Amino acid sequence: MKYLFDIRLKSKRLNQLKKHEFSSIFFYILLGSSIFYSFYAHSNQTNQHGEEQEPSSTLNEPRISANTKTVSQNNIQTTEQKLVEIKKTNILTISDEIKDAIDRHLDGVRGYQRRAEKLHDLLFSPYYFDITYSPQKTKTAQEVFDTRTGNCVGLASLFVAAARHAGLNAYFQSVDVPREWEPQDAGFYIVPGHLNVGIYDKRFTPKAARRSPWVMNNTFGTSTDNSTGSTSVIFSSRAKAKPRYIVEFISLYRGIDNRDLKYKVISDDEAQAEYFNNIGVEALINDDIEYASKLFLHSLDIQPDISFTWSNLGFSLKKLQQFERAEQAYKKALKIDKKNISTVKNLYVLYKDTNQVDKANTIKQKVDAYNRTNPHYQAKRARFAAENNDLPLALSHWQQAVKLKPKDDEFHFELAKIYFELGNHKKTQKHLKRARRYSQDSTRYEGKLDALASLMK
């Protein structure tokens, strides 16, 4: 995140600074208090389903540029060539090398539980293949094995393929994770979904998987020791759908134990469709809009009833200025899942950008309510208020952002800056300490806290 700094030091504050032997000017620079007003512009869309925030000339809200470049004939050909290749992809295909390794490692291993555990060790233990989690790129099972890294789609694909080769009845599971927003430099947010793997009794069939409801994990114990640093855990389950074991690729998903979350078995086709959806989102991040839209269409050819893919298609069509088609895609998404608030938000932005005020007003109340739950939206409002010297309003929005996302060190830091400007040094110190607690770099805020302590003497 980059900031432009505008130094506006009031004479009254400057006089106050002179009272302290320790240079408060240094503290201001170190802390980056509100005399350095940050001008911040970025936008939102979504991930595994797309989402924007409504445009505003005053708030610098995200909007789709009216100057989207026309795709050249060469680019179209390149897009078509890429599509021809990627459409051949099967996320579950694995090589003979992988199969041979599985056969050797599980040779002589008897029992469902022991085979599941040994396979898990082979793939994820640091003593064997040491395959690790990385959120950056969606890969097939084979690509994950070749590179030894993958996100949840790739890791799940590899384990499902390997488990089935080992005679285990493994299925993809969609996990109902709490909503998060991940800002992207390309100008939108990613709203992540999550997959893991369930290992079921052999009586459990694909037909049963297709009608599997959302159920609570209610798991107990762990079957493997994760103290070795493995990216994955395998644990037993008591859930109603009766998977014998669940394989999770991040033992704690954003600080929430996945054993407390609901999940649903999904078909191989749906997992394959989610792979192409993710590749489409990655194309959006790289501003390859034409390719992204075609990937979403291909995903929907495989599994036409995924709401978030229709929403992502609508977003990409809007970027291409195909507004009527974008509206149709959003409405299709809402027909499948009327509770998909991300799609409601995107449709609202579309209506505002195309001056369909009456239509926008019909859903504005839902969007406003949703914005109140988005910590990044609150952060943007806070920054805008600070830029306009409305510190009480900035304080209110930063407090709401911290309430919605209490373990974000940047939010606590920004709140500390506002408190400092308002002269509340105790609250400044409180939120600097919380910023230090939640930061990946615990030393980042040490100098700021030392400077504040000197100032408070």
C-alpha positions as CSV (number, residue, x, y, z in Angstrom):
1,M,0.0,0.0,0.0
2,K,1.5,3.3,-1.0
3,Y,0.8,6.8,0.4
4,L,1.3,10.3,-0.7
5,F,2.1,12.5,2.2
6,D,0.9,16.1,2.6
7,I,2.6,17.8,5.5
8,R,0.2,20.2,7.3
9,L,1.6,21.0,10.7
10,K,-0.7,23.5,12.6
11,S,1.1,26.2,14.6
12,K,-0.7,25.2,17.8
13,R,0.4,21.7,17.6
14,L,4.0,22.9,16.8
15,N,4.0,24.9,19.9
16,Q,2.9,21.9,21.9
17,L,5.8,19.9,20.4
18,K,8.4,22.3,21.6
19,K,7.5,21.6,25.2
20,H,9.1,18.2,25.0
21,E,12.8,17.5,25.2
22,F,12.2,14.4,22.9
23,S,11.4,15.7,19.5
24,S,7.8,15.2,18.9
25,I,8.4,16.1,15.3
26,F,10.3,12.9,15.0
27,F,7.4,11.1,16.6
28,Y,5.0,12.6,14.1
29,I,7.2,11.4,11.2
30,L,7.7,8.0,12.8
31,L,4.1,7.5,13.5
32,G,2.8,8.9,10.3
33,S,0.1,10.8,12.2
34,S,-2.7,12.7,10.5
35,I,-0.5,15.6,9.6
36,F,0.5,13.2,6.8
37,Y,-2.8,12.7,5.1
38,S,-2.9,9.6,3.0
39,F,-4.5,9.7,-0.4
40,Y,-5.7,6.2,-1.1
41,A,-7.5,4.9,-4.1
42,H,-8.4,1.4,-5.0
43,S,-11.5,-0.6,-5.7
44,N,-13.3,-3.8,-5.0
45,Q,-14.6,-6.7,-6.7
46,T,-14.4,-10.3,-5.6
47,N,-12.9,-13.6,-5.9
48,Q,-14.5,-16.8,-6.2
49,H,-17.3,-14.4,-6.5
50,G,-16.9,-10.9,-7.6
51,E,-17.8,-7.7,-5.8
52,E,-17.4,-4.0,-6.3
53,Q,-18.1,-1.0,-4.2
54,E,-20.3,1.7,-5.5
55,P,-18.5,4.5,-7.4
56,S,-18.4,8.1,-6.0
57,S,-16.7,11.2,-7.2
58,T,-16.0,12.3,-3.7
59,L,-15.0,9.0,-2.1
60,N,-12.7,7.8,-4.9
61,E,-14.8,4.6,-4.8
62,P,-13.9,1.9,-7.3
63,R,-15.5,2.1,-10.7
64,I,-15.1,0.5,-14.1
65,S,-13.1,2.7,-16.4
66,A,-15.0,3.9,-19.5
67,N,-11.7,3.7,-21.4
68,T,-11.3,-0.1,-21.5
69,K,-9.0,-0.8,-24.4
70,T,-10.3,-2.5,-27.5
71,V,-8.8,-6.0,-27.7
72,S,-6.7,-6.4,-30.7
73,Q,-7.0,-9.2,-33.2
74,N,-3.7,-10.6,-32.1
75,N,-4.8,-10.6,-28.5
76,I,-8.0,-12.4,-29.5
77,Q,-6.0,-15.1,-31.2
78,T,-3.8,-15.4,-28.2
79,T,-6.8,-15.7,-26.0
80,E,-8.3,-18.4,-28.2
81,Q,-5.0,-20.3,-28.3
82,K,-4.8,-20.2,-24.5
83,L,-8.4,-21.4,-24.2
84,V,-7.8,-24.4,-26.5
85,E,-4.9,-25.5,-24.3
86,I,-6.5,-24.9,-20.9
87,K,-9.8,-26.5,-21.8
88,K,-7.9,-29.8,-22.0
89,T,-7.1,-29.5,-18.3
90,N,-8.3,-32.2,-15.9
91,I,-7.4,-31.1,-12.3
92,L,-7.4,-34.7,-11.1
93,T,-4.9,-36.2,-13.6
94,I,-1.7,-37.4,-11.9
95,S,1.4,-39.0,-13.4
96,D,2.7,-42.5,-13.1
97,E,5.5,-41.1,-11.0
98,I,3.0,-40.0,-8.3
99,K,1.1,-43.3,-8.5
100,D,4.3,-45.3,-8.1
101,A,5.4,-43.2,-5.1
102,I,2.0,-43.9,-3.5
103,D,2.1,-47.6,-4.2
104,R,5.6,-47.9,-2.7
105,H,4.8,-45.8,0.4
106,L,1.5,-47.6,1.1
107,D,2.8,-51.1,0.3
108,G,1.8,-53.4,3.1
109,V,-0.2,-50.8,4.9
110,R,-3.6,-52.2,6.0
111,G,-6.6,-50.4,7.3
112,Y,-8.5,-47.4,6.1
113,Q,-7.2,-45.0,8.8
114,R,-3.6,-46.1,8.4
115,R,-3.6,-45.7,4.7
116,A,-5.2,-42.3,4.9
117,E,-2.6,-41.2,7.4
118,K,0.3,-42.6,5.5
119,L,-0.8,-40.9,2.3
120,H,-1.2,-37.6,4.1
121,D,2.3,-38.0,5.5
122,L,3.7,-38.8,2.0
123,L,2.3,-35.7,0.5
124,F,2.6,-33.1,3.2
125,S,5.2,-34.2,5.8
126,P,8.5,-32.2,5.7
127,Y,10.2,-35.7,5.7
128,Y,8.7,-36.7,2.3
129,F,7.3,-34.5,-0.5
130,D,6.7,-31.5,1.9
131,I,4.0,-29.9,-0.3
132,T,3.0,-26.6,1.2
133,Y,0.1,-24.1,1.0
134,S,0.4,-21.0,-1.2
135,P,-2.6,-18.8,-2.0
136,Q,-1.1,-17.2,-5.1
137,K,-1.9,-19.4,-8.0
138,T,-4.5,-22.1,-8.7
139,K,-3.0,-25.3,-10.0
140,T,-4.0,-28.8,-11.0
141,A,-3.0,-31.8,-9.0
142,Q,0.0,-32.5,-11.2
143,E,1.2,-28.9,-11.1
144,V,1.0,-28.9,-7.3
145,F,3.1,-32.0,-7.1
146,D,5.6,-30.6,-9.6
147,T,6.0,-27.3,-7.8
148,R,5.4,-28.6,-4.3
149,T,3.0,-25.7,-3.6
150,G,-0.7,-25.0,-4.2
151,N,-3.8,-23.2,-2.9
152,C,-6.8,-25.1,-1.5
153,V,-8.1,-26.0,-5.0
154,G,-4.8,-27.5,-6.1
155,L,-4.0,-29.3,-2.8
156,A,-7.5,-30.7,-2.6
157,S,-7.2,-31.9,-6.2
158,L,-3.9,-33.7,-5.5
159,F,-5.2,-35.4,-2.3
160,V,-8.4,-36.5,-3.9
161,A,-6.6,-38.0,-6.9
162,A,-3.9,-39.6,-4.8
163,A,-6.5,-41.0,-2.3
164,R,-8.6,-42.5,-5.0
165,H,-5.5,-44.2,-6.4
166,A,-4.9,-45.6,-2.9
167,G,-8.4,-47.0,-2.7
168,L,-9.8,-44.3,-0.5
169,N,-13.3,-42.8,-1.1
170,A,-12.3,-39.1,-1.2
171,Y,-14.5,-36.1,-2.2
172,F,-14.1,-32.4,-2.5
173,Q,-15.8,-30.4,0.3
174,S,-16.7,-26.7,0.1
175,V,-16.2,-25.1,3.5
176,D,-18.5,-22.3,4.7
177,V,-15.8,-19.9,5.8
178,P,-16.4,-16.4,7.2
179,R,-16.4,-13.6,4.6
180,E,-13.1,-11.8,4.1
181,W,-12.1,-9.1,1.7
182,E,-8.6,-9.1,0.2
183,P,-7.6,-5.9,-1.6
184,Q,-5.9,-6.3,-4.9
185,D,-3.6,-3.9,-6.7
186,A,-5.6,-4.5,-9.9
187,G,-8.5,-2.6,-8.4
188,F,-10.9,-5.0,-6.6
189,Y,-11.2,-7.3,-3.6
190,I,-10.9,-11.0,-3.5
191,V,-13.6,-12.7,-1.4
192,P,-12.1,-16.1,-0.9
193,G,-13.9,-19.4,-0.7
194,H,-12.3,-22.6,0.6
195,L,-12.1,-26.3,-0.2
196,N,-10.9,-29.3,1.8
197,V,-11.3,-33.1,1.4
198,G,-13.5,-35.7,3.1
199,I,-12.7,-39.4,3.2
200,Y,-15.8,-41.4,3.3
201,D,-16.9,-45.0,3.7
202,K,-17.1,-46.9,0.4
203,R,-20.8,-46.9,0.7
204,F,-20.9,-43.2,0.1
205,T,-21.6,-42.5,-3.6
206,P,-21.3,-39.6,-6.0
207,K,-25.1,-39.5,-6.0
208,A,-25.1,-39.0,-2.3
209,A,-22.4,-36.4,-2.7
210,R,-24.6,-34.4,-5.1
211,R,-27.4,-34.1,-2.5
212,S,-25.1,-33.6,0.5
213,P,-26.4,-30.8,2.7
214,W,-24.4,-28.2,4.7
215,V,-23.4,-29.9,7.9
216,M,-21.4,-29.1,11.0
217,N,-18.0,-30.8,11.3
218,N,-18.2,-31.7,15.0
219,T,-14.8,-33.3,14.7
220,F,-12.6,-34.6,17.4
221,G,-9.0,-35.3,17.9
222,T,-6.3,-35.3,15.3
223,S,-4.9,-38.2,13.4
224,T,-1.5,-36.6,12.7
225,D,0.9,-34.4,14.7
226,N,1.1,-31.0,12.9
227,S,4.0,-29.8,15.1
228,T,6.4,-30.7,12.3
229,G,5.3,-27.7,10.4
230,S,3.2,-29.5,7.8
231,T,0.8,-27.3,5.8
232,S,-2.0,-29.8,6.3
233,V,-3.8,-31.8,9.0
234,I,-6.0,-34.9,8.9
235,F,-8.6,-35.4,11.6
236,S,-11.5,-37.7,12.5
237,S,-15.1,-36.5,12.1
238,R,-18.5,-37.2,13.7
239,A,-20.5,-35.1,11.2
240,K,-23.9,-36.3,10.0
241,A,-22.7,-36.9,6.5
242,K,-20.2,-39.3,8.1
243,P,-16.8,-38.6,6.5
244,R,-14.4,-40.8,8.4
245,Y,-11.7,-38.2,8.0
246,I,-11.3,-34.6,6.9
247,V,-8.1,-33.3,5.3
248,E,-7.5,-29.6,5.9
249,F,-4.8,-27.7,4.2
250,I,-4.5,-24.8,6.7
251,S,-5.1,-26.0,10.2
252,L,-6.5,-22.6,11.1
253,Y,-8.3,-20.7,8.4
254,R,-7.7,-17.0,9.3
255,G,-7.6,-17.8,12.9
256,I,-10.8,-19.9,13.0
257,D,-10.6,-23.6,13.6
258,N,-12.1,-25.3,10.5
259,R,-13.4,-28.0,12.7
260,D,-16.0,-25.6,13.9
261,L,-17.2,-24.7,10.4
262,K,-19.9,-26.2,8.1
263,Y,-19.0,-27.9,4.9
264,K,-20.7,-29.5,1.9
265,V,-19.6,-32.3,-0.4
266,I,-19.3,-31.1,-4.0
267,S,-18.9,-33.0,-7.2
268,D,-15.7,-33.3,-9.3
269,D,-17.4,-31.2,-12.0
270,E,-18.0,-28.4,-9.5
271,A,-14.4,-28.6,-8.3
272,Q,-13.3,-28.5,-12.0
273,A,-15.6,-25.5,-12.6
274,E,-14.1,-23.7,-9.5
275,Y,-10.6,-24.3,-10.9
276,F,-11.6,-22.4,-14.1
277,N,-13.3,-19.7,-12.1
278,N,-10.2,-19.2,-10.1
279,I,-8.0,-19.0,-13.2
280,G,-10.5,-16.4,-14.5
281,V,-10.1,-14.3,-11.4
282,E,-6.3,-14.5,-11.8
283,A,-6.7,-13.3,-15.4
284,L,-8.8,-10.4,-14.0
285,I,-6.0,-9.5,-11.6
286,N,-3.6,-9.5,-14.6
287,D,-6.1,-7.2,-16.5
288,D,-6.7,-9.9,-19.2
289,I,-10.4,-9.3,-19.2
290,E,-11.3,-11.0,-22.5
291,Y,-9.6,-14.2,-21.4
292,A,-11.2,-14.0,-17.9
293,S,-14.7,-13.7,-19.4
294,K,-14.1,-16.8,-21.6
295,L,-12.8,-18.8,-18.6
296,F,-15.9,-17.9,-16.6
297,L,-18.1,-19.1,-19.5
298,H,-16.1,-22.3,-19.7
299,S,-16.6,-22.8,-16.0
300,L,-20.3,-22.4,-16.4
301,D,-20.3,-24.8,-19.3
302,I,-19.1,-27.4,-16.8
303,Q,-21.3,-26.4,-13.9
304,P,-24.0,-23.9,-14.8
305,D,-25.5,-23.4,-11.4
306,I,-22.6,-21.7,-9.5
307,S,-23.9,-18.3,-8.5
308,F,-20.5,-16.6,-7.9
309,T,-19.2,-17.6,-11.3
310,W,-22.2,-15.9,-13.0
311,S,-21.4,-12.8,-10.8
312,N,-17.7,-12.9,-11.9
313,L,-18.8,-13.2,-15.5
314,G,-21.0,-10.2,-15.0
315,F,-18.1,-8.2,-13.6
316,S,-15.8,-9.1,-16.6
317,L,-18.6,-8.2,-19.1
318,K,-19.0,-4.9,-17.4
319,K,-15.3,-4.2,-17.7
320,L,-15.7,-5.0,-21.4
321,Q,-18.6,-2.4,-21.5
322,Q,-21.2,-5.1,-22.4
323,F,-23.6,-3.7,-19.9
324,E,-26.8,-5.6,-20.9
325,R,-25.0,-8.9,-20.8
326,A,-23.5,-8.0,-17.5
327,E,-26.9,-7.3,-16.0
328,Q,-28.2,-10.6,-17.4
329,A,-25.3,-12.5,-15.8
330,Y,-25.9,-10.8,-12.4
331,K,-29.6,-11.6,-12.5
332,K,-28.8,-15.2,-13.3
333,A,-26.5,-15.3,-10.3
334,L,-29.2,-14.0,-8.1
335,K,-31.8,-16.4,-9.5
336,I,-29.5,-19.2,-8.3
337,D,-28.7,-17.6,-5.0
338,K,-30.8,-14.6,-4.0
339,K,-28.7,-14.2,-0.9
340,N,-25.5,-13.6,-2.8
341,I,-25.0,-10.0,-1.5
342,S,-21.8,-9.6,-3.5
343,T,-23.8,-9.9,-6.7
344,V,-26.4,-7.4,-5.3
345,K,-23.5,-5.0,-4.8
346,N,-22.1,-5.5,-8.3
347,L,-25.6,-5.0,-9.8
348,Y,-26.0,-1.8,-7.8
349,V,-22.7,-0.5,-9.2
350,L,-23.7,-1.4,-12.7
351,Y,-27.0,0.5,-12.3
352,K,-25.2,3.6,-10.9
353,D,-22.5,3.5,-13.6
354,T,-25.1,3.3,-16.3
355,N,-27.4,6.0,-14.8
356,Q,-30.2,3.6,-14.0
357,V,-31.0,5.5,-10.8
358,D,-34.4,4.0,-10.1
359,K,-33.1,0.4,-10.4
360,A,-30.1,1.3,-8.1
361,N,-32.4,2.8,-5.5
362,T,-34.5,-0.4,-5.3
363,I,-31.4,-2.3,-3.9
364,K,-29.6,0.6,-2.2
365,Q,-30.8,-0.3,1.3
366,K,-29.3,-3.9,1.0
367,V,-26.0,-2.5,-0.3
368,D,-25.8,0.1,2.5
369,A,-26.4,-2.6,5.1
370,Y,-23.8,-4.8,3.5
371,N,-21.2,-1.9,3.4
372,R,-21.6,-1.6,7.2
373,T,-20.2,-5.1,7.5
374,N,-17.2,-4.6,5.2
375,P,-14.1,-3.4,7.3
376,H,-12.3,-2.1,4.1
377,Y,-15.3,0.0,3.2
378,Q,-15.2,1.5,6.6
379,A,-11.5,2.1,6.2
380,K,-12.0,4.0,3.0
381,R,-14.6,6.2,4.6
382,A,-12.2,6.8,7.4
383,R,-9.4,7.9,5.1
384,F,-11.7,10.2,3.2
385,A,-12.9,11.8,6.4
386,A,-9.3,12.3,7.6
387,E,-8.3,13.9,4.2
388,N,-11.1,16.4,4.8
389,N,-10.0,17.1,8.4
390,D,-13.1,15.5,9.9
391,L,-11.3,13.6,12.6
392,P,-14.4,12.6,14.7
393,L,-15.9,11.0,11.6
394,A,-12.6,9.3,10.7
395,L,-12.4,8.0,14.3
396,S,-15.9,6.6,14.1
397,H,-15.2,4.7,10.9
398,W,-11.8,3.4,12.1
399,Q,-13.5,2.2,15.3
400,Q,-16.0,0.3,13.2
401,A,-13.3,-1.1,10.9
402,V,-11.4,-2.4,13.9
403,K,-14.6,-3.9,15.4
404,L,-15.2,-5.8,12.2
405,K,-11.6,-6.9,11.7
406,P,-10.0,-6.8,15.2
407,K,-6.7,-8.5,14.3
408,D,-5.7,-6.2,11.5
409,D,-2.5,-4.3,12.5
410,E,-2.9,-1.6,9.9
411,F,-6.4,-0.7,11.1
412,H,-5.1,-0.4,14.7
413,F,-2.2,1.7,13.5
414,E,-4.5,4.0,11.6
415,L,-6.8,4.3,14.6
416,A,-3.8,5.1,16.8
417,K,-2.9,8.0,14.4
418,I,-6.3,9.5,14.7
419,Y,-6.2,9.2,18.5
420,F,-2.8,10.9,18.5
421,E,-4.0,13.8,16.5
422,L,-7.0,14.2,18.9
423,G,-4.5,14.3,21.8
424,N,-5.5,11.0,23.4
425,H,-2.1,9.4,24.0
426,K,-3.4,6.5,26.1
427,K,-5.7,5.3,23.3
428,T,-2.8,5.9,20.9
429,Q,-0.6,3.6,23.0
430,K,-3.4,1.0,23.3
431,H,-3.9,0.6,19.6
432,L,-0.2,0.8,18.8
433,K,0.3,-2.2,21.2
434,R,-2.5,-4.0,19.4
435,A,-0.9,-3.2,16.1
436,R,2.3,-4.7,17.3
437,R,0.6,-7.8,18.7
438,Y,-1.1,-8.6,15.3
439,S,1.7,-7.6,13.0
440,Q,3.8,-10.3,11.3
441,D,6.8,-8.1,12.1
442,S,6.7,-7.5,15.9
443,T,9.5,-4.9,15.7
444,R,7.6,-2.7,13.3
445,Y,5.9,-0.6,16.0
446,E,8.6,-0.7,18.6
447,G,10.1,2.7,17.7
448,K,6.7,4.3,17.6
449,L,5.8,3.0,21.0
450,D,9.2,4.1,22.4
451,A,8.7,7.6,21.0
452,L,5.2,7.8,22.4
453,A,6.4,6.7,25.8
454,S,8.9,9.5,25.8
455,L,6.3,12.0,24.8
456,M,4.0,10.9,27.6
457,K,6.6,11.4,30.3
